[in-house]
């Protein structure tokens, strides 16, 4: 609790306090005068509203895509594969996490490039939002597969067999037996995919074309614009979004079932 309170919550408090300061327009020095101008700019300037909405939609899209892709993989790993194959598949899912983030992002850049493998078969979306969503979905997919696999592994096979013995079809068994157990695990995975996407800015620079996300605004405001207070204000948006998301998830009771 001391570690959480001092280092984590303390840093968030420092971030919020910094966002209430301003920068001297001439000298570029931070003025420790309380003001809401940074937040006023965020909500009144169209470009920042557009970037905020774009970031939230991309995070939601990545989470949904990863959930759809992870479910059959996790189900096969937990309920179909033999114990030996399970271990092999877990290693296979973890292996991409050992590779460099930049290597994987640039590999996808090569896939989307003109004359690349996808372009050769007419499937390349080019650099832009679609490329960003696909790249981030690939990067964070293991974070969705592993919680789903752990959740489904806890589901007793006897419950599935009992459902079949009572005359339930595959769809009914999935809906009334598997999904209630899977939902908390999917929520746990979505916390990773949603939050990691909200804060990402490197993949967007590599495959996103001219599109930006909130992470890019923070990066540019701090390093290029030398405006730490505004960067701190932008950084509070993902934090607030995750607090809202966690509150909504908590109301469903999913977190209590983890």
C-alpha positions in Angstrom: 0.0 0.0 0.0 2.9 2.4 0.7 4.4 1.6 -2.7 1.1 2.1 -4.4 0.2 5.3 -2.5 3.6 7.1 -2.7 5.0 6.1 -6.0 2.0 5.5 -8.2 -0.7 7.7 -6.8 1.9 10.3 -5.9 3.1 10.5 -9.5 -0.5 10.8 -10.8 -1.1 13.6 -8.4 2.1 15.4 -9.6 0.9 14.9 -13.2 -2.4 16.5 -12.4 -0.8 19.4 -10.5 1.6 20.0 -13.4 -1.3 20.1 -15.8 -2.7 23.1 -13.9 0.4 25.2 -14.6 1.4 27.1 -17.8 4.4 28.0 -19.8 5.9 31.4 -20.4 5.3 32.2 -24.1 8.7 34.1 -24.3 11.2 32.2 -22.2 9.5 28.8 -22.3 9.8 28.5 -18.5 7.1 26.8 -16.4 4.9 29.3 -14.5 3.5 27.7 -11.3 0.3 29.7 -11.5 -3.0 27.7 -11.3 -4.9 27.8 -14.5 -7.4 25.7 -16.5 -6.2 27.0 -19.8 -4.6 23.7 -20.8 -7.9 21.8 -20.3 -9.8 24.6 -22.0 -7.6 24.2 -25.1 -8.2 20.4 -25.0 -12.0 20.8 -25.1 -12.3 23.8 -27.3 -9.8 23.2 -30.1 -11.2 20.9 -32.7 -8.0 19.0 -33.5 -7.6 17.8 -29.9 -11.2 16.7 -29.7 -10.7 14.7 -32.9 -7.6 13.1 -31.7 -9.2 12.1 -28.4 -12.2 10.5 -30.1 -9.9 8.8 -32.6 -7.8 7.4 -29.8 -10.8 6.0 -27.9 -12.3 4.4 -31.0 -8.9 2.8 -32.0 -8.6 1.4 -28.4 -12.1 0.0 -28.5 -11.5 -1.5 -32.0 -8.3 -3.1 -31.0 -9.9 -4.6 -27.9 -12.8 -6.0 -29.8 -10.6 -7.5 -32.6 -8.3 -9.1 -30.0 -11.3 -10.6 -28.1 -12.7 -12.1 -31.3 -9.3 -13.5 -32.3 -8.3 -14.7 -28.8 -11.5 -16.6 -28.0 -11.0 -19.6 -30.4 -7.3 -19.8 -29.6 -7.9 -19.8 -25.9 -10.7 -22.3 -26.2 -8.6 -24.7 -28.2 -5.7 -24.3 -25.8 -7.8 -24.9 -22.7 -10.3 -27.6 -23.8 -9.1 -29.3 -26.9 -5.3 -29.4 -26.9 -3.4 -32.1 -25.1 -1.3 -31.1 -22.0 1.9 -31.2 -24.1 0.4 -29.2 -26.9 -1.0 -26.7 -24.3 2.6 -26.0 -23.2 3.8 -25.6 -26.7 0.9 -23.2 -27.5 1.5 -21.1 -24.4 5.2 -20.7 -25.5 4.0 -19.8 -29.0 1.8 -17.1 -27.6 4.5 -15.7 -25.3 7.3 -15.8 -27.9 6.2 -12.6 -29.8 6.5 -10.7 -26.4 10.2 -11.6 -26.3 10.8 -9.8 -29.6 11.5 -6.0 -29.7 8.4 -3.8 -30.0 10.2 -1.7 -32.7 11.1 -4.8 -34.8 7.5 -6.0 -34.8 6.2 -2.5 -35.7 8.6 -2.1 -38.5 7.9 -5.6 -39.7 4.2 -4.5 -40.1 5.4 -1.3 -41.8 7.1 -3.5 -44.4 3.9 -5.6 -44.8 1.8 -2.5 -45.5 4.5 -0.8 -47.7 4.0 -0.3 -51.4 5.3 -3.4 -53.1 5.1 -5.3 -49.8 3.6 -8.8 -49.3 0.1 -7.5 -48.7 0.3 -5.0 -51.5 1.3 -7.8 -53.8 -2.0 -9.6 -53.2 -4.0 -6.4 -53.2 -4.8 -6.5 -49.4 -2.6 -3.7 -48.1 -4.6 -0.8 -46.5 -1.6 1.5 -46.8 -0.4 3.6 -43.9 -3.3 5.0 -41.8 -5.9 4.1 -39.3 -6.5 0.6 -40.6 -2.8 -0.2 -40.4 -2.6 1.3 -36.9 -5.5 -0.9 -35.7 -4.1 -4.1 -37.3 -0.6 -3.4 -35.9 -1.8 -2.7 -32.4 -4.1 -5.7 -32.5 -1.2 -7.9 -33.3 1.1 -6.3 -30.6 -1.4 -6.7 -27.7 -3.1 -10.0 -28.8 -1.1 -12.2 -26.3 -2.4 -10.0 -23.4 -6.0 -11.1 -24.4 -5.2 -14.7 -25.2 -3.5 -15.5 -21.9 -6.3 -14.2 -19.5 -8.9 -16.0 -21.6 -6.9 -19.2 -21.6 -6.5 -19.0 -17.8 -10.3 -18.4 -17.4 -11.3 -21.2 -19.6 -8.8 -23.6 -18.0 -10.7 -23.1 -14.7 -13.9 -24.2 -16.3 -14.5 -27.9 -15.3 -15.1 -30.2 -18.3 -17.9 -31.8 -16.3 -20.0 -28.6 -16.7 -19.7 -28.8 -20.5 -20.5 -32.5 -20.4 -23.5 -31.9 -18.1 -24.8 -29.2 -20.5 -24.6 -31.7 -23.4 -26.2 -34.5 -21.4 -29.2 -32.1 -20.6 -29.8 -31.6 -24.3 -28.1 -28.2 -24.8 -26.6 -27.5 -28.2 -23.3 -26.0 -28.8 -24.7 -22.5 -29.0 -26.6 -22.8 -25.7 -23.5 -24.3 -24.0 -21.4 -21.4 -25.2 -23.9 -18.8 -24.1 -24.9 -20.2 -20.7 -21.9 -22.1 -19.5 -18.7 -20.9 -21.3 -19.4 -17.2 -21.7 -20.3 -16.5 -18.0 -16.9 -18.0 -17.0 -15.1 -16.3 -19.9 -16.5 -12.8 -19.3 -14.3 -11.9 -16.3 -11.2 -13.1 -18.1 -12.1 -11.2 -21.2 -12.5 -8.1 -19.1 -9.1 -8.6 -17.6 -7.6 -8.9 -21.1 -9.5 -5.8 -22.3 -7.9 -3.7 -19.5 -4.5 -4.5 -21.0 -5.4 -4.0 -24.6 -7.5 -0.9 -24.0 -5.0 0.9 -21.7 -1.9 -0.1 -23.8 -3.6 1.3 -26.9 -4.5 4.5 -25.2 -0.9 5.2 -24.3 0.8 4.1 -27.5 2.5 6.5 -29.8 5.4 4.6 -31.5 3.3 2.3 -33.7 1.2 5.3 -34.8 4.3 7.1 -36.0 5.5 4.0 -37.8 2.3 2.9 -39.6 -0.3 5.5 -38.9 0.6 8.0 -41.6 -0.6 11.5 -40.8 -3.0 10.3 -38.1 -2.1 11.0 -34.4 -3.2 9.7 -31.1 -3.1 11.1 -27.6 0.4 9.6 -27.0 1.7 11.5 -30.0 0.3 14.8 -28.6 2.0 14.1 -25.3 5.3 13.3 -27.0 5.2 16.3 -29.3 4.1 18.7 -26.6 6.9 17.7 -24.2 9.9 17.2 -26.5 9.1 19.3 -29.5 6.8 22.0 -28.0 8.6 22.2 -24.6 5.2 22.5 -23.0 5.2 20.1 -20.1 1.9 21.4 -18.5 0.0 20.9 -21.7 1.5 17.4 -22.1 0.5 16.6 -18.6 -3.1 17.8 -19.3 -3.3 15.5 -22.4 -1.9 12.6 -20.4 -4.8 12.9 -17.9 -7.3 12.0 -20.6 -6.2 8.3 -20.8 -6.1 8.1 -17.0 -9.6 9.5 -16.8 -10.8 7.1 -19.6 -9.4 4.1 -17.7 -11.0 5.2 -14.5 -14.4 5.4 -16.2 -13.8 2.1 -17.9 -12.8 0.4 -14.6 -15.8 1.9 -12.8 -18.2 0.5 -15.5 -16.5 -2.9 -15.4 -16.7 -3.0 -11.6 -20.4 -2.4 -11.7 -20.8 -5.5 -13.8 -19.1 -7.5 -11.1 -16.6 -8.9 -13.5 -13.6 -7.8 -11.4 -15.0 -9.6 -8.4 -15.0 -12.9 -10.4 -11.3 -12.7 -11.4 
